[in-house]
Amino acid sequence: AESGVCIAQSLKIPREPRPGEFDKIIRRLLETSNARAIIMFANEDDIRRVLDAAKRNNQTGHFLWVGSDSWGSKISPVIGQERVAEGAITILPKRASVDAFDRYFRSRSLSNNRRNVWFAEFWEENFNCKLGMHGKRPGSLKKCTGLEKVGRDSSYEQEGKVQFVMDAVYAMAHALHRMHRELCFGYPGLCPRMASNIDGKELLSHIRAVSFNGSAGTPVVFNENGDAPGRYDIFQYQITNRSTAEYRVIGSWTNKLHLKAMRWRTGDPSLPASVCSIPCRAGERKKVVKGVPCCWHCERCEGYHYQASEFTCELCPYEMRPDSNRTGCVPIPIIKLEWHSPWAIFPVFISMLGIIATSFVIVTFVRYNDTPIVRASGREMSYVLLTGIFLCYAITFLMIATPDVGVCSFRRIFLGLGMCFSYAALLTKTNRIHRIFEQGKKSVTAPRFISPASQLVITFSLISVQLLGVFVWFAVDPPHTVVDYGEQRTQDPMSARGVLKCDISDLSLICSLGYSILLMVTCTVYAIKTRGVPETFNEAKPIGFTMYTTCIIWLAFIPIFFGTSQSAERMYIQTTTLTISLSLSASVSLGMLYMPKVYIILFHPEQNVPKRKRSFKAIVTAATMSGKLTQKGGDRPNGEVKTELCERSSLFIYEMVQLLHHLFKCFSLQKLIISMCSQV
C-alpha cells in the first residue's frame, strides 16, 4: 500500500491441483473484476495451466499478466495460447555472457573432465550418440568417438545463470578469506579456530560484508537484508502486425526503473486500469472490505444524510437538506400560503363577496335607520351582529397574509372576535326571548334587562371575556413567527419545505375559538327552547334556523381540520377549511337574518310599515297557551304522552319545512340577485 500497490486477492496454487482447480482460481479472480493485473509466482507448468483456464472461461484479453523470473522469456508457457498471454510483463535478472567460461566449457572432453560423474551422460545427450556397451541412452544410436567438440558438433549457448553461480562461488571465497584473515592472521592453512568449528552466523556476516567486481564486471555487494542489488531486464509478450508473437525488451531496472513504450492488446500505448474498486461517485461513501484497504463497496448517502468524508455519511442539520450531489447541506426552502394559490383564491373570493354583501346591508340599514323594519329588528344589536359578520369575512385576509409579528398579533385578536361578536349578540337576543316567555308563564310583570341598553351591556360583557383571554395569551406567550420544518419533511429531501407560520398551536387555536363555539352552542340551546314562540315574534325562528345550520358547519369543520394534521398539505387544508367555515357561518347569519329585510326595504317598501304593537299582556297570553299545551300532554296516560311527543316532533319538523318553503317563496333568491344587480 505504501508503494501505491494493493493486493485485492491472494490465492495459492496447490502442490497437486485437482481437476477444475485452475478454473476455480479464475472464477475467484473475477470476483474482483476491476482488479485485472495478476502477478504470478509459479513454475512454467502452472503458468501454462492458469493461462489455459483463462482461455476456457472466455477471459482472453481481460487479465494483465505480470510474471516473475520463473516465466521470464520462456516459450513453453505460451505456446498455443498467445492471445491470452498477449501483453504479459515478465522479468529476468540482467545477465552477461562470461567469455572465459565459454572457452573453458568448449575445451572440455571425455579425457580431460573425468571428475564430473555426469559428464558422460551430458556427452551422449549433447551429441546424440552412445558411449560403448554401458551407455545410458537406449536404442540403436551411433557410437560416440570421443573426438566430438562442444559448440562445433552440437549447438551451444551459455546458460544465463552462469554469471550468478560464479559470483556466488567468489562471494563465498571472499567471505572465507576475510574470516581466515580475522581468525587466523599469519597462520598458513586452517587454524584451530576455523578447523574445529565454524560459526555459521559469523560466516554470514562476512558474506554480507564482501564487495568485489563480479565475473561480468558488475559489483557484487549485499544490503542489510542480505539481498544483492536488483538488476533486471523487463520483457513484454507482444503480437506484431504479422501475427507473430515474441518477447521484447521494454525496459530495465538498476536501482531505477527505465521503461520504453509498451504495446497492449488494443495497440493503445496507455496503461490499462487495474483497481480493486472504482472510485465512488459524489454522495457515496466507501464501505471498505475487511482486511483489504483498496477494496470497498460504494453506498449512497440516503435520506437527509450527506457525504461528510470519504468513508462516512452524516445527517444534515434539521433546517437543512443535502445538496444535489450530496456532498454538503443547503437550507430547506421556506414557503407560505401564497395569494395566487388555489387554496387561497377560493376563500378570498368568498370573503370578498361576503364583505361586499355585508357592507351593502350596513349601508342599507344606516340609510333606512328609522324605518319600522330596521327599528323592529333592534338596531343596536343588528349593528353589533353585522360587525361580527364583517370580521368573520375579514379574518380570511389575515390568515393568508405573510406571517410577521404584526399579522400574528392581529390573527390572535380577530380570529375568534368575529364569531364572538356574532354569537354574543344572537345569544343575548335568544336569551331575551326565552326570559320574556318564561316570565310570562309566571306573571304579567316584564323581566329585567330587556331594554336595548341592557342588551348592549350584556353583549359587550360577553365579548370582553374573549378579549381578556386574548390579552392573557399575549402576556403569557408573545406572538412570533416560526418556521415549521416538520410539517413538510418528506422522505425525498428535494421535496422538503419549511413552512413559515405564526406560533399558534392547534390547542391555542381551539382555546381561541372555544369560547365563541361555547356561545354558539348556548345560543343554539336557547333557539331550541324558543322555537315554539309566535312566528312573527322577534326573529326567533330565523335565529334558530341560523344556529342549526351553523352547528352543522362547525361539526363538519372539526374532523376535516384535525383529520388532516398529518397531511403534507396540512397548512393549506387547515387554513382553507378554517376561513371557509368562518365565511359560511357569517353567510348563513347574513342570509337568514338580514337579506329578507333588505329585500323588503328595497323592493317592497309597502310592507315596511309599523305593525300593531303587542302588549306584554299579549305575550303572556301566548306563553300561557304554550304552557297549557305542554301541561295537557303531561296529564295524559303514558302511551298518549309518547304519541303526543311524536306528534310534536313531527310538528317541529313540519314547521322547519314550512319555514324553508316560506322563505324561498316570499324572498326568492333569484329575484333578490336580479334586483341587487339592477340597483347597482
Secondary structure, DSSP 8 states (H G I E B T S, - for coil): -TTS---S------SS--TTHHHHHHHHHHTTTT--EEEE---HHHHHHHHHHHHHTT-TTT-EEEE-TTTTT-STTTTT-HHHHTT-EEEEE-----HHHHHHHHT--TTT-TT-TTHHHHHHHHHT-B-STT-SS-SS--B--S---TTTSS-----TTHHHHHHHHHHHHHHHHHHHHHHSTT-SS--HHHHH---HHHHHHHHHT--EE-TTS-EE---TTS----EEEEEEEEE-TTS-EEEEEEEEEESSEEE-----TTS--S-----SS----TTEEEEEETTEEEEEEEEE--TTEEE-SSS-EEE--TTEEE-TTSSSEEE--EE---TTSHHHHHHHHHHHHHHHHHHHHHHHHHHTTTSHHHHHT-HHHHHHHHHHHHHHHHHHHHHHS---HHHHHHHHHHTTHHHHHHHHHHHHHHHHHHHHHHHHHH-SS--SS-SHHHHHHHHHHHHHHHHHHHHHHHHHS---EEEEEEEE--SSGGG-EEEEEES--HHHHHHHHHHHHHHHHHHHHHHHHTTTS-TTSTTHHHHHHHHHHHHHHHHHHHHHHHHTTTSTTHHHHHHHHHHHHHHHHHHHHHHHHTHHHHHHHHH-GGG-S------HHHHHHHHHHHHHHHHHHHTS-HHHHHHHHHHHHHHHHHHHHHHHHHHHHHS-HHHHHHHHHHH-
